[in-house]
């Protein structure tokens, strides 16, 4: 017996109803894709980085391997003569030692004072906004302007500091703030601490305000003293902000130039010559861009090593 399959009648669409048809998918052109739009947004920045960073970096690398006088231009490749001249230079190792000494002293005093100022103005009390502004104001002044200002202050004949010390009985005669290597170093460090302590204070203040108050309240309920709270709560939770301050201070100190160039010009007796000042002397006083390029490459590699070591140390501390 055969069964007959009965199909339902086709339902005609109502009059006026448009027929729906599935159109074949059309692939959008590549310039309308998300990847193309991302490249278009990133292209201006990539062009600036290539022109202002990558190309000068390659040019410095080429200079460091060549005989390249400032006025005569490129002559010939002389690698590795420039690097051997740098390492055998009379001022290279004294400049390295002085730069490292300055970095350690300036970083320690700067971060220590910035942390103290941040703790003083941490609470929203009456007058705290005023003191935050006062502490931050020196950082709004340019470094060259601040160095010129302090150069006038330090002048034994025209500056007010020498006369003030004599008036209060702390000095018997005119004080030469920049006359000896030690006084020149500490005078420059004082300028840098005055200039940047407020800026680092602001960074640490933001970190302090991100610490939850409940953590402090729980520690006080457990009977922890202020020293214990600072050591066990504040410092560990403030580590990212301290790491940022440390990175900025070390990098800026290793690249110090303006303050010493204006205040001491490397004196007395080349005792305050930094590595960046040495690059300036090689390039614009001795007219040797090849040796200056080699010294620049050495400084760049040293900065990479320092920053990598800091990142590894901070990561290990976090773990």
N, C-alpha and C positions, 0 to 999 in steps of 0.2 A: 504494500500500500504506500503510495507516494503522498508526501505532505507538500502542500503548496505554500510557499512563503508569501505572505501578503505584505507588501511595502506600503507604509503610510503615504498618503498623497503629499506631494510637495506643497509647502505653504508659500504662497506668493506674497512678497512684501506689499505692504499697504501702498496705495498710490501716494506719491510725494515723498516716500521714504528713500533716502539715497542708499544705493548699494555699497556695502563695505567690501573693499578688496584689499588684500595684503600686498603692499608694495615691496618690491625687492630692496634689501638694505643697501644703502649707498655709503661707501667708505668716505669719511671726511678727509679733506686734504691735510697733508702733514703739517702745514703751517697753522692749522686750527686745533692741533692736538695739545694736550696738557704739557707734554715735554717741550714742544716748540714755544708755548707761552712762558714756561719756566726759563728757558734759555733766553728769551727776549727780555725778561725782567732782570736776569743776572748779567746780561751782556755789558751794560754800562759799567757796573762795578768791576767785572772781570777786565774790561779794557783799562780802567783806572789803575787796577792792581798791576796789570802787565806793564803799563807805561811808567808808573811811579815807583814800582817796587822790583818787579822781576827784571826788567831791562836794565835799570841802574845796578842791580845786584850782579847780573852777568857782566856788565861793563867793569865793575870793580874787580871781579874775578879775573877778567882779561888784563886789567892794569897790573894786578899783583903778579902776573907771570911775564910782564914785559918791561922793557926799558921805555919809560913814558915820561919825559919831561913835561912840565906844566905848559910851557909856551911853545916848545918844538913839536909836541904831539908824539904819536906812536912811532917807535923806531923798529924794535925787533924783540923777539921772545928771549928772555934771559933766565927762565926758571931753572932752579929755585934760588937765584941770587938775591932777589928782593927779600925773601923770607930769612935767609941767612944773615943779611945785613940788619934786619930788624932784631933778630935774636942776639946778635953780637953788638948791637948799639950800646952806646955809653949810658943812655938814659932809660932804656927799655925796662930793665928789671927794677931800678929804683922807682920808676913810674908805676909799675905793677904793684910793688909793695905799698907805695903810698895810696894808690887807689883802693886796694883791699883794706888798708887801715882806715881810710876815710869812710868806706862803706860800712864797716863794722861799727864804728863809733856813731856815725850819723843814723844808721838804722836802729841801733839800740836806744839811743836817746829819743829819736823821733817817735817810735812806736810806744815807748814807755810813757812819754809825756802825753801822747794822743790818747792812750788808754786812761790815764789819770783824768784828763779833761772830760772824756766821755763819761766816766763814772761820776764826775762832779755835776754834770748837767743832765744826767740820765732821767731823773724824776721831773715831772711837770710841776715845778714849784714856781712861786712868784719870782720873776727875774731870770729864770732859766733861759727863756728865749733871748733875752738881751745878751747874756753871757755867751750863748751859742753863736750869736751873730758877731760878737766882738772877737771870739776865738777864730772864727772862720774868715774874717775880713782880710787878714794878710795873704791868704791864698788867692784872693782875687787880683792881687798885684802881680805883674809880670816878674819873672825871675831876674831879668836884666835890670829892670827898674829898681827892684829890691836890692840888688847888688850895688847899684850906683848910690842908692840911699844909704846903705851901710858903709860904703866907701867914704862918704862924707862924715858919717858918725865916727868912724875909726880914725879920721885924720887928726894927728896930734895938734896941728895948728888951728884948724878951723872947726873940728868936730867938738860936740859938747861932752862926749864921754870922758875924754882925758881930763878936762877941767872939772867935771863932776867928781871923779875919783880923787882928784887933788883937794877939792873942797871938803870932802868928808874924811880926809886923812888916810885914804887907802893907797895913795901914791905920793911920792915926794917930788916928782917931776912929770913932764909929758910922758904919756904911756904910748908905746909903739905896739899897737894891736897886731900889726902885720910885719913886724920887724924880725921875728924869729920863726923858725919852722913850726914849733909847737903852738905859739900864739896865733900864727896865720892859720893853722889847721883848725884850732878851736874857735877862732873868730868866724871862719867860714861855716863850721858846723852850727854855731849859734844862729847864723843867718838862715840856714836851711831849716833848722828846727822852728824858728820863728815863722818862717814862710809857709811850711807845709804841715805843721802840727794840727792846725784847725781843719785842714782837708782830711787828714787821716782820722781825726776825731769824729768827723761826720760819718765816715765809713763805719767806724766802730760803734757809733751811737745807733745807727740803723741796725747793726747786729744785736746790740743790747736790747733794743725795743722789740725785737722779734722773739726774744726768750719769753715763754709764757710765765705770767705771774704766779700761776698755780704751783709751778715747780719751786719757786722761792717760798711760798706759803707752806708747802709740804715740808721743806727743809727746816723752816723755823719751828713748825710743830714738832719735828723730831729732835729739836734742841741743838741744831747746828749753829755754830758761831758764824760771824761774818767772814772770817778768814776761811773757814771750811766751805761756806757757800761759794765764795769767790774761787777757791781752788778746785772744788768738785763740780760746780754747776756753771759758773759764769765762763771760766776759761775754756772748758770743753765745748760748750755750745757756741762760743765766740770764735772757734777755730777757723771757720771759713772767712770771716772778716779779717782776722789776724793774718791769714794766709795771703789774702789780697793785698793788705798793707805791706807785708813782707816782700811780696813779689814786686810791687811798684817801687818800694824804697831801694831794694837791692839793684834793680835794673836802672833806676834813675841815678843812683850813686856811682855805679860802674861807668855810666855815660856822662859823668859830671864834666862840664866845660865852662858854662857861662860864669858861674860864681868865682871860679879860680882865675879865669881869664880877666875878669874885671877887677877883682880884689887884689890878687897877688901877681898875675901874669907869670905864674910858675915860680916866683921867687919866695924867699931869698935863696940865692945860689941853687936854683932849680930844685928846691926841696919840696915844692908843692905842684910839680908837674904831673898831671893825670895822663892816662893812656890816650884819651881823646885829644888833649892838648898836644900830645906827641904826634898824633895824626895831622893836626893843624900845622904844626911846625914843619913836618916833612913835606906837606903838600904846598903850602903857601909861603914858607920862608926858605926852605931848601929847594923848592920847585921840583920835587920828585914825586910824581903821582904814583909811580910803580911801588916805591917803598911804602907810601901812605896807603895804597890799596892792599898791600900784603898785611900791614898792621890792622887795617879795617877788617879783613877776613879773619885774622886771629881774634879780634875783639868779638866778632859775630859768633865764632865757634865757642868762645868762652861764655858768652851770654846763653847760648843754647845749652851748654853743659850745666850752667848754674840753674837755669830754669827747669831743665829736666830733673836735676837732682832735687830741687825744691818740690816739684810735683810728685816725684816718687816718695820723698819723705813724708809729705802730707797725706798721700794715699795710704802709706803704710801705717801712719798714726790713726787714720780713720778706721782702717781695718782692725 
